[in-house]
Amino acid sequence: MNLALSRRKKRFLSDSRLKLLEDEFFVYVASSVHARYNAILIDVDDSPNVLWHNIHAAFYGSTGIEAIQAHLTTGCVLALWCAFRPSEDFVELVRANFATTELVEVHFENPCLRQPETNYILLATMPM
């Protein structure tokens, strides 16, 4: 890591607005302790329909969406990174529960595979 990047990372991590939490994500979100956040950024599974572990499936239904909403403040954002396009059913579920929902394609050169790739970010904003 170059020195300039190292300084930016240190400044970013020391920002008092940032809170990093290391925990089992799905257990934490489903817990009754509802800490509130301005943004929740998720990169766990390849997509809601391509899971790393089958126990994650419940998170991508209405119960999981409601749990995420309980942790977000009004007007704030959920961002879900997906290696594969999420199903239209999931996108519609999010759209029905958030004020705005946008599925953004991200095109990049995969350095491991040395080929172009497309991933997706699902952005959803809580109602005001």
Rosetta blueprint (number, residue, H / E / L):
1 M L
2 N L
3 L H
4 A H
5 L H
6 S H
7 R H
8 R H
9 K H
10 K H
11 R H
12 F H
13 L H
14 S L
15 D L
16 S L
17 R L
18 L L
19 K L
20 L L
21 L L
22 E L
23 D L
24 E L
25 F H
26 F H
27 V H
28 Y H
29 V H
30 A H
31 S L
32 S L
33 V L
34 H L
35 A L
36 R L
37 Y E
38 N E
39 A E
40 I E
41 L E
42 I E
43 D L
44 V L
45 D L
46 D L
47 S E
48 P L
49 N L
50 V E
51 L L
52 W L
53 H L
54 N H
55 I H
56 H H
57 A H
58 A H
59 F H
60 Y H
61 G L
62 S H
63 T H
64 G H
65 I H
66 E H
67 A H
68 I H
69 Q H
70 A H
71 H H
72 L E
73 T E
74 T E
75 G E
76 C E
77 V E
78 L E
79 A E
80 L E
81 W E
82 C E
83 A L
84 F L
85 R L
86 P L
87 S L
88 E H
89 D H
90 F H
91 V H
92 E H
93 L H
94 V H
95 R H
96 A H
97 N H
98 F L
99 A L
100 T E
101 T E
102 E E
103 L E
104 V E
105 E E
106 V E
107 H E
108 F E
109 E E
110 N E
111 P L
112 C L
113 L L
114 R L
115 Q E
116 P E
117 E E
118 T E
119 N E
120 Y E
121 I E
122 L E
123 L E
124 A E
125 T E
126 M L
127 P L
128 M L
